[in-house]
Amino acid sequence: MNTLKIAKEVFETEAQAIFNLQKNLDSNFEQAINSILETTGKVIISGMGKSGLIGKKISATLSSTGTPSFFLHPAEAYHGDLGVIEKDDILILLSNSGETDEILKILPFLQSQKNITISMTNNENSTLAKNTDYHLNISVQKEACPLQLAPTSSTTATLVMGDALAVTLMKMRNFQDMNFAKFHPGGNLGRRLITKVRDIAKSENLPTCEKSDNIKIVISKISGGKFGLVVILENDKICGIITDGDIRRAMENPTQDFFHIQAKEIMTKNPKTINQNSKLSDAEFLMNQNKINSLLVSENKNLVGIIQLYDLD
């Protein structure tokens, strides 16, 4: 068997399922979004089996992007946990067939309490679809599973529909990166969004030269500074930068008398800088965009520090 061919067929099948999913969108999606935006309650996700596993991920995504949410196992709900559902809560009920018994059993309670309900099924004529306020069609033409038994394309479609809800809500709420950082304070992600450049920039013994300094001084400053660069100043303002790569290129240039070179001859003018009050995420973006490993931290063109890519890890 050609294993790579099999894998590619799975990708193609599921990609096609996602592409076709957009055709299923209708006013139900818009009304579901509006209901979630208007509620003062939580969004509770419930589903059995594989749908339940996908539901946990959808709930986690909603919670981290500004929509309070948690997952409720339908069997546990039916056996005592219905008390956690308050009147203002919105329920998103997941069932590929729309006939999952554990999900259907909690519908009478939700209807009696007048909770808004949103279903995701592959059958708009299913019991679940017909007995919820809004139905999101997640039908797929076929599963990636060759036996058409294991949920594959269908779970992917459910996940993508959940992502569509979360992202739409993010944009409607104007959810920004700092809001995201509030819910992700741990790890590199939160650190880069919350920490300022000034908090980690190195500011002592910075390697600097004047434009007229000769190559020997430049090399000495680069070696002593341990940043792999020297910053060229004019009237105490940043005007250029020389890296160890610039030194190597100058040495290899047969048209230059290397030992008589001055800093101004090989410096890069107007190097990339960042304000000390910028976020680490901005510094990372700037370095990646310009394919540089070091960034000068400045304030009114005065050098106040240097930040390097490995400082962000």
C-alpha positions, -999 to 999 in steps of 0.1 A, spaced: 0 0 0 11 36 -7 9 52 27 15 87 14 -13 83 -11 -37 72 16 -28 102 38 -33 126 9 -67 111 2 -77 118 38 -65 154 35 -84 158 2 -116 143 16 -117 164 47 -106 196 29 -135 191 5 -159 185 35 -148 219 50 -151 237 16 -186 224 12 -195 234 47 -198 270 37 -227 262 15 -246 251 46 -245 285 62 -278 304 65 -297 328 87 -295 302 115 -258 310 119 -265 347 121 -293 343 146 -272 320 167 -243 346 168 -267 374 177 -282 353 205 -248 346 220 -238 382 218 -270 393 235 -270 368 264 -257 375 298 -253 339 305 -227 313 294 -225 291 263 -227 254 274 -216 228 249 -228 192 252 -222 161 231 -215 124 234 -186 103 222 -164 119 195 -189 149 193 -182 154 230 -145 155 225 -149 181 198 -173 200 220 -147 203 247 -123 219 222 -150 243 209 -158 253 245 -122 259 253 -118 281 222 -149 301 231 -137 306 267 -103 318 256 -117 343 231 -142 362 251 -173 340 253 -177 323 288 -183 286 281 -179 251 296 -186 216 285 -214 195 301 -216 158 295 -252 150 286 -254 118 306 -241 135 337 -265 163 330 -294 139 329 -283 123 362 -281 154 383 -260 181 366 -288 200 350 -287 223 380 -256 241 366 -277 253 336 -292 288 343 -320 304 324 -298 328 305 -274 301 294 -273 291 257 -268 254 249 -250 242 218 -259 205 213 -237 183 191 -249 151 175 -239 141 140 -271 120 135 -293 144 155 -308 113 173 -283 108 202 -305 96 230 -285 113 258 -288 147 241 -325 143 234 -333 134 270 -322 168 283 -342 188 257 -375 188 278 -356 205 307 -341 231 284 -374 238 268 -392 241 301 -365 265 313 -367 284 280 -330 282 273 -319 292 238 -307 260 220 -284 256 190 -279 222 174 -252 210 151 -262 179 131 -259 165 96 -296 162 92 -319 192 93 -349 169 96 -335 151 127 -353 152 161 -326 174 175 -326 198 146 -364 202 147 -364 208 185 -338 235 189 -340 272 182 -313 273 156 -297 245 135 -262 245 121 -259 220 93 -226 201 95 -234 174 69 -206 159 48 -207 139 17 -185 111 31 -162 102 59 -125 99 53 -128 65 70 -128 39 42 -155 19 60 -176 51 64 -179 42 101 -153 62 121 -162 99 125 -135 117 106 -148 143 81 -179 148 103 -159 156 134 -137 179 114 -168 197 101 -181 201 136 -148 215 148 -147 240 119 -182 251 125 -173 257 162 -143 277 151 -165 298 127 -187 306 157 -157 315 179 -139 337 153 -171 355 143 -178 363 179 -142 375 184 -146 399 155 -181 411 166 -167 418 201 -136 435 187 -116 410 208 -79 421 207 -46 405 214 -44 420 249 -78 405 257 -64 372 245 -33 376 267 -56 382 297 -69 346 294 -34 332 285 -10 347 311 12 316 312 37 305 287 54 323 258 22 334 242 9 354 272 44 366 279 49 380 244 16 398 245 19 413 279 56 420 284 71 452 272 103 454 252 119 474 280 114 446 304 139 423 287 161 445 266 197 446 275 207 482 284 241 480 299 275 482 282 260 485 248 285 484 219 286 518 201 309 536 177 312 569 159 309 571 121 346 580 118 359 551 139 383 527 121 377 490 115 399 479 144 377 499 169 346 485 152 358 449 155 369 455 191 334 468 200 316 439 183 338 414 201 334 431 235 297 437 232 288 401 226 258 410 205 274 404 171 269 440 162 279 476 170 256 506 169 268 537 151 260 570 167 260 605 154 254 633 180 243 605 204 215 594 179 213 561 161 224 564 125 236 530 116 245 494 125 274 471 117 271 433 122 298 406 122 283 396 88 292 431 75 327 427 87 331 393 69 317 408 37 341 438 39 371 414 43 360 395 12 357 427 -9 388 429 -30 381 466 -39 384 478 -3 415 484 18 401 466 48 423 480 75 416 516 64 378 512 64 358 536 86 325 526 102 304 549 80 316 530 49 301 497 58 273 505 82 237 499 74 219 532 76 187 537 95 186 503 111 153 488 123 144 500 158 115 495 182 101 517 210 109 505 245 72 505 254 62 481 225 51 446 232 74 416 228 50 403 201 56 434 181 94 430 184 91 393 173 69 403 143 94 430 132 124 407 135 107 379 116 94 402 89 128 417 83 147 384 89 170 399 116 181 384 149 187 417 168 166 448 172 177 482 185 154 496 213 152 534 210 135 564 225 135 595 202 164 579 182 185 575 214 198 540 219 183 526 252 188 488 246 192 458 223 168 429 221 176 396 203 154 369 190 165 343 215 154 366 243 118 359 233 120 322 240 
